């Protein structure tokens, strides 16, 4: 700004101040009455002597306000979209978790049914062993009774029968024990496989959760 424009701006401002100070006041009020045309002329004269930088500054300020408004609107749109996406992801995750829980429940039910079947099979094997032991005891008892009732050759035959009965009883007992052992081994293997399946399902559930 040149010295002339500074002097002219100071002059216009001084006239504006004098115009306001000498304006007629409104009774019972702090307001005053200014001559419209003279005031507008002084303001136009002041605008003419203002440097172009001030006009550019006003433009920059207006542009800044527009950019801030656009940024706020864009931020609100992004926030709304993020909230909608979060709700969608949360719903999808809850649905997947429910599916995993349902699958785990089905698998747990299957494991329980398989364990019950193996338990029934084990009980059956134990029943076979008990029956074999009871049959051997019966045969031994009958042989002893027969031997007590006979003598001589009959006693020898009874002894042979008793020995045969004992061998038969031992064979039945051995077979029953072998059956029970094989059944228990199969049960252990099945339970180990079921346990591995259950652990894998639980690990998958935790990993997906």
C-alpha positions in Angstrom: 0.0 0.0 0.0 1.4 3.4 -1.1 1.6 6.5 1.1 -1.3 8.0 -0.9 -3.6 5.0 -0.3 -2.6 5.0 3.4 -3.4 8.7 3.7 -6.7 8.3 1.8 -7.7 5.4 3.9 -7.0 7.4 7.1 -8.9 10.3 5.7 -12.0 8.2 4.9 -11.9 6.6 8.3 -11.6 9.9 10.0 -14.7 11.2 8.1 -16.6 8.1 9.0 -15.8 8.6 12.7 -16.8 12.2 12.6 -20.0 11.3 10.8 -20.9 8.9 13.5 -19.9 11.2 16.3 -21.9 14.1 14.9 -24.9 12.0 13.9 -28.3 12.9 15.5 -29.2 10.6 18.3 -32.6 9.0 18.7 -34.3 10.1 21.9 -34.4 7.5 24.7 -32.0 5.3 22.8 -28.2 4.7 22.2 -28.8 4.6 18.4 -28.2 7.4 16.0 -29.3 8.4 12.5 -26.7 8.5 9.7 -27.1 9.9 6.3 -27.3 6.9 4.0 -25.8 8.3 0.8 -22.8 9.9 2.6 -22.1 6.8 4.6 -22.2 4.6 1.5 -20.0 7.0 -0.4 -17.3 6.9 2.4 -17.5 3.1 2.5 -17.1 2.8 -1.3 -14.1 5.2 -1.1 -12.6 3.1 1.7 -13.1 -0.1 -0.4 -11.3 1.5 -3.3 -8.2 2.3 -1.3 -8.0 -1.2 0.3 -5.1 -3.3 -1.1 -5.9 -6.2 -3.4 -4.4 -8.5 -0.8 -7.4 -8.0 1.5 -9.8 -9.0 -1.3 -7.7 -12.1 -1.9 -7.7 -12.8 1.8 -11.5 -12.6 1.9 -11.6 -15.0 -1.1 -9.2 -17.4 0.7 -11.2 -17.2 3.9 -14.4 -18.0 1.9 -12.7 -20.9 0.1 -11.4 -22.2 3.4 -14.8 -22.2 4.9 -16.2 -24.0 1.9 -13.4 -26.6 2.2 -14.1 -27.1 5.8 -17.8 -27.6 5.1 -17.0 -30.1 2.4 -14.6 -31.9 4.7 -17.2 -32.1 7.5 -19.8 -33.5 5.1 -17.3 -36.0 3.7 -16.3 -37.0 7.3 -19.9 -37.5 8.2 -20.5 -39.7 5.1 -17.4 -41.8 5.9 -18.5 -42.2 9.5 -22.0 -43.3 8.5 -20.6 -45.8 6.0 -18.2 -47.1 8.6 -21.0 -47.6 11.1 -23.1 -49.4 8.5 -20.2 -51.7 7.6 -19.4 -52.4 11.3 -23.0 -53.4 11.8 -22.9 -55.7 8.8 -19.6 -57.3 9.9 -21.0 -57.7 13.5 -24.1 -59.4 12.2 -22.1 -61.7 9.9 -19.7 -62.6 12.7 -22.6 -63.4 15.1 -24.2 -65.6 12.4 -20.9 -67.5 11.8 -20.4 -67.9 15.5 -23.9 -69.3 15.8 -23.3 -71.8 13.0 -20.0 -72.9 14.7 -21.8 -73.4 18.0 -24.6 -75.3 16.3 -22.0 -77.6 14.5 -20.1 -78.1 17.8 -23.4 -79.1 19.5 -24.2 -81.6 16.8 -20.6 -83.0 17.0 -20.8 -83.2 20.8 -24.1 -85.1 20.5 -22.6 -87.5 18.1 -19.6 -88.1 20.3 -21.8 -88.7 23.3 -23.9 -91.2 21.3 -20.8 -93.0 20.1 -19.4 -93.2 23.7 -22.7 -94.6 24.9 -22.6 -97.3 22.2 -19.1 -98.2 23.1 -20.1 -98.4 26.7 -22.9 -100.7 25.9 -20.6 -102.9 23.9 -18.2 -103.0 26.9 -21.0 -103.9 29.2 -22.0 -106.7 26.8 -18.4 -108.0 26.8 -18.3 -108.0 30.6 -21.6 -109.9 30.6 -20.1 -112.5 28.3 -17.1 -112.9 30.6 -19.4 -113.3 33.6 -21.5 -115.9 31.8 -18.4 -117.8 30.9 -17.2 -117.8 34.5 -20.6 -118.9 35.7 -20.8 -121.7 33.1 -17.3 -122.9 34.1 -18.3 -123.0 37.8 -21.5 -124.9 37.0 -19.6 -127.5 35.0 -17.0 -127.9 37.7 -19.7 -128.2 40.3 -21.5 -130.9 38.4 -18.3 -132.8 37.8 -17.4 -132.7 41.5 -20.9 -134.0 42.4 -20.7 -136.8 39.8 -17.2 -137.8 41.1 -18.5 -137.9 44.6 -21.3 -140.3 43.6 -19.1 -142.7 41.8 -15.9 -144.7 42.7 -13.1 -146.6 40.9 -13.4 -146.2 37.2 -16.3 -143.9 37.6 -14.1 -141.8 39.9 -11.4 -141.7 37.2 -13.9 -140.8 34.6 -15.3 -138.2 36.8 -11.7 -136.8 37.4 -11.2 -136.8 33.6 -14.5 -135.1 33.2 -13.6 -132.6 35.9 -10.2 -132.0 34.2 -12.0 -131.5 30.9 -14.5 -129.2 32.5 -11.7 -127.2 34.0 -10.0 -127.0 30.7 -13.2 -125.9 29.1 -13.8 -123.4 31.8 -10.3 -122.0 31.4 -10.8 -121.8 27.7 -14.1 -120.0 28.1 -12.5 -117.6 30.6 -9.5 -117.0 28.3 -11.8 -116.3 25.3 -14.0 -114.0 27.4 -10.9 -112.1 28.7 -9.5 -111.9 25.1 -12.9 -110.6 23.8 -13.1 -108.1 26.7 -9.5 -106.9 26.0 -10.1 -106.5 22.3 -13.3 -104.6 23.0 -11.6 -102.3 25.5 -8.7 -101.6 23.0 -11.2 -100.7 20.3 -13.1 -98.5 22.8 -9.9 -96.7 23.7 -9.0 -96.2 20.1 -12.5 -94.9 19.3 -12.5 -92.6 22.3 -9.1 -91.2 21.3 -10.4 -90.5 17.8 -13.5 -88.8 19.2 -11.4 -86.8 21.6 -9.1 -85.7 18.7 -12.2 -84.7 16.7 -13.7 -82.8 19.6 -10.4 -80.9 20.2 -10.1 -80.0 16.6 -13.7 -78.7 16.6 -13.0 -76.7 19.8 -9.8 -75.2 18.3 -11.7 -74.3 15.1 -14.4 -72.6 17.2 -11.8 -70.6 19.2 -9.9 -69.7 16.0 -12.9 -68.5 14.1 -14.2 -66.6 17.2 
